[in-house]
């Protein structure tokens, strides 16, 4: 399950404004690569929407089936909250596995003679 935690305004390359929902997955325990200590985090991603601002505000806290998964992509630069510039080769994406689950449980039609 993922939870709508917020929404943000974004601007397209053409200058058009649109809204995205900020989705957050469940809490996970992770071990730090630098300190070796455990900490808690939750994966987040944004998903474009056709909703207006009032609708986005009203669905904060709503939950949807699915997960947030790491997807490989072309390298790009990212500026962290601390101001460091990082080169990343992945992004986080919302994956709704409803269609997968339906496909797994479908029974093929059989011809009755």
Secondary structure, DSSP 8 states (H G I E B T S, - for coil): -EEEEEEEEEE-TTS-EEEEEEEEEEEEEEE-TTT--EEEEEEEEEEEE---HHHHHHTTT-EES-EEEEEEEEEEEEE-TTS-EEEEEEEEEEE-THHHHHHHH--------
